[in-house]
Amino acid sequence: MGTILNPLYFAVSWVIVTFHSLLGYVFGKNSHGSIKWSLAIIGLVVLIRIILIPLFVKQIKSQRALTALQPHMKEIQKKYKDDRQKQSEEMMKLYKEHKTNPLASCFPILAQAPIFFALFTVLNGIARNHPHGVLKGDLLTSAQQAKFFGADLSSSFLSAHTNTQTKIVTVLLIVFMSATTFTTQRQLMVKGMPKMDSSNNMMLQQQKIMLYVFPVIFAISGVNFPVGVLIYWSTTNLWTFGQQFYVIKRNPTPGSPAYEELQAKRAKKNDTNPDVQNDTNSTVIEPTQVKKQRNQPKRKRK
């Protein structure tokens, strides 16, 4: 397994080391080592999330396609309510026909899973003095000494020699990570999804599971994560929240509360500026009218 994942360890460590080196031109090569390593992990998040933007766009399109298919899905559920197997087969045909996937909302998380695991391994290697990729020698020594608000980047809550400061920072990061996961998912459900009948609705049930299960999973498993991994996941949660907030506000899903608010806001804006709308309409001249005016013969003077 280690040999297979070595290229991934190399890539993750190389990105972190590269950001660390670039930050040396800002903070100085021999100063602010802890800040540079922490920011290097944040830089890894930014790079990964930029690469995943096409996947995020695909996720949004798939979610909206599922929303449009809700009437057809209800018909299938009603028609084959006594035959679960046939119902599942017809659902899969519907998804395949419209090129969508009910699990599309999980794609960004699944895509980041290998990076998450590689970063976990690289940081554990720092704590155990076991280098991975390009993170070795003086760089490994520097990373071993790096701290985040007094907590070792490579230590976790359950590490053998974890100090009190590391445990406090770890708990705070776990709470923040779980809270941002819950808030981001709730933002999508409250503002970004059309109003649906909650009974026997696969998409809504899936969103509810993600709303409550994911924060619990992160809270329980977070005690095993090094501080650097918690920084990574907390940062990616903030990115997801901001990215989703922008999409919901600027390009909301039709039928969602955010879409209705945007339409109401535009209608109110038009009502408060009727003169501007009238002036615009009065100054518009159709091309056919211009052509008729040009072709109209001049009257002869008597």
N, C-alpha and C positions, 0 to 999 in steps of 0.2 A: 504493500500500500504506500509506504514512504517513497519508494522509487517512482511510482506512478504519479504521485503528487509533488514530486520535487520541482517540476517546472512551475507549478502554481506557487510553491513556497518562494522560489526564486523571483517570480514576478512581483509578489506582494512585498517581499523584502527590498527589492530593487526600487519600487515606487516610493516606499517609505524613506529609504536612504537618499534617493534623489531629491525628494522634498526637503529632507533634513539638510542636505548640502546647499540647496538653493536658499533656504532660510538663513544659512550662514552668512550670505551677503547682506542680509537685513539686520541680523542681531550680532553678527561677528562670529567668526569660526570657532572661537574658544570661549564663548560666553552664552548664557541662557540655554544650556543644553536641554533642560527639562521642557522648556517652552517649545523648543524646536522639535523635539520628538512628539510632543502632544499635537502640535500643529501639523506635523507630517502625517499622523494618523487621520486628522481631519481632512488633509489634502487628499489622502487615499479615498475617503468617502466622496469628496467632490468629484474626483476623476471617475470613480465607478458610477456615480449617479448620472453624470453627463453621458457616459457610454450607454446607460440604460434608458435614456430618454425615448428612443424609438420603441422600446418594450413598454414603457409607460403609456405612450400614445396608443399602442396596440391594445393595452389593457382598457383604456378609456373607450375605445371603439367597440371592443367586445362587450363591455358592460352596457353600453347604449344599445347594441344590437340585441342583447338579452332583454332589455327593457321593452324594445319594440316587439319582441316575440312573446310577451306575456299572454296576450289573448290566445295565441295558438297553443301555448303550453297549457293553459287552462282547459282548452278543448280536449287536448290529449288526455289530461288527467281525469276529466269528466267521462270521456269515452271509454277509457281503459281503467277505471277506478278499481275494478275487481281483478285485474291482471297486472301485477306490478312488473313482471318481466316484459310484457308487451309494451307497457307504458314507458319503460326505460329504453327499449329499442326504438320506439317512435320519437322519443326525446333526442336520442343520439342522431337519428336521421335528420331531425329538424336542425340541430346544431351544425351538422356536417353540411347541410344544404345552404345554410346562411353563413358558414365559415366563422363560427363563434365558439366559445368555450366557457362553460360556467365557472371554471377554475382560473379564469384569466386574472382575477384580482390577486391570486397568489403568485403569479409569475415573477414580479420583481423580488419578492422574498426568496423564492426558490433560486432565482438567478444569482442572488448574493450569497447563498448558502456556502458554495465552495470558497469564496473570498473570506467569508466569516470564519470558516474552519481553518483556512490557511493562516489567517491573522492570529487565531487562537493558538495554533501550533508554533508560529514564529515567536510570539510573546512568551509562551511556556518555555521555549528553547532559550530565551534570554535569561529567564529565572533559573534554569538548570544549567546554564553555561554550555548549552548545546546549540551551536550556530546553525542557521538555516539560510540558504541562498547566499546573498552578498553581505548579510549582517553578521560579520565576524571580525576578529582582531580588535583594533581600537574602537571601531563602531559598536561592537558588541559590549565592550566595557562601558562606553558612554551610555548606551541604552540601558544597561543594568543599573546605572546611577540615576536615570531619569525618573522624575516624580511629577505627579499631578495633584496640586494642593497638598503636598506632603505624603501622598500615597505612591508607592512604587508602581510604575506602569505595568510591570510584568507579574505583579502579585494579585491574588484573588482573596476573597473573604475567608476561604477555607485553606489557604496556603499554610504551610507548616510554620513559617516564621513571620507571619503577618502581624504588623503592629496595630495599635488602636486607631491611629489616624487612617491607615489603609482601610480598616473595617468601616469606619464612619463614612469615608468617601465612597466606598463600594456600595453601602446601603443607600446613600443619597442618589448615586447614579442608577441603581436598580429601580428605586421609586420613580425617578425622573423618566427612565426608559419605559417602564410600565404605564405611567401616566400619559406620556406622549403617544404611545401605541393606542391606548384607549381613546384619547381625545381625537386622534386622526381618524380612527374608524367611526367614531360617533359623528364627527363632522360630515363624513360621507353619507351616513345613514339619515341624518337629520336634514341636511341641506342639499346633498348631491343626488339623492335617489328619488324617483317619482313615487307618489303615494300608491301603495299596493295593498291588496288584501293579504293579510299575514297568514291566513289559513292555507296550508299546503302550497306555500310559495318557496321553491327551492332556493332562489337567489336571496330572498330576504332571510331565510333560515341560515344560509351560509354566512351572510354578513353578521348576523347575531352571534353565531359561533365565534367568528373572528373578533367580534367586539369584546367578548368576555373571556375566551379561552387563551388568546395570544398574550394579553397582559399577565395572566396567571402563570403561563409557561415561562415567560421572561422573568417573573418575580422569583419563581422556584429555582430555575436553572441559573439565574444570574450570580448566585453565590459561588459558582464554579468558574465564572468568567474572569480573566485578568482585567485590571482597570483599563488597559488600552482597548480591549474589546468592548467594554461598556461605553467608552468614549466613542468608539466607532458606531455602535448601534444607536446611541443617543443622538449623535449627529445626523445619522441617516434618517432617524425619526423626524427630526426638525426639518430636514430637506423635504421629506415626504409630505409633512403637514403644510409647508409653504407652497410646494408645487401643487398640491391638491386644492389649497385655498385659492390659488390664482386661477386654476381651471374652473372651479365652481363659481367663482365670482365673474370671470370674463367670458366663459363659454359653458354655461351650465347645461345639464341634461334636460331636454324638453319634458315638461310635466313635473319637474322637481320644484320644491319650495324656492330654491335659489333662482330658478328660471322664472317663476311667477313674480318674485320680487324684482328681478331685472326688467320684466315686461311692465310691471306697475310703475317702476321708476322712469322708464322711457315714456310711458303714457302721461305721467305727471309732468314730465319735462316738456312734452309737446303741448299740454294744456296750458302751462304757464307761459308759453311763447307762441301764441296763435298768430301774432303778426308776422313773426319770422317765417312760419310755415306758409301763410298766405302770400307773403312777398315772394317767397321762393316759387310757389305755384304760379303766381301771376307773371313771373319773368321767364318762365319756361316756354319756349316756342318750339313746336314740333318741326322737324326737318321738312315735312310735307307742306307745312304752312309757308315756310321760307321759300320753297320751290314755287308754290303757287303765286306768291307775291312777286317773285322775280320774273315769272312767265306772264304776268298780267299785262296786257297791252296798254300803252299810254294813251290817254284821251287827247284828242286833237283840240287845240284852242280855236274858238270861233273868231 
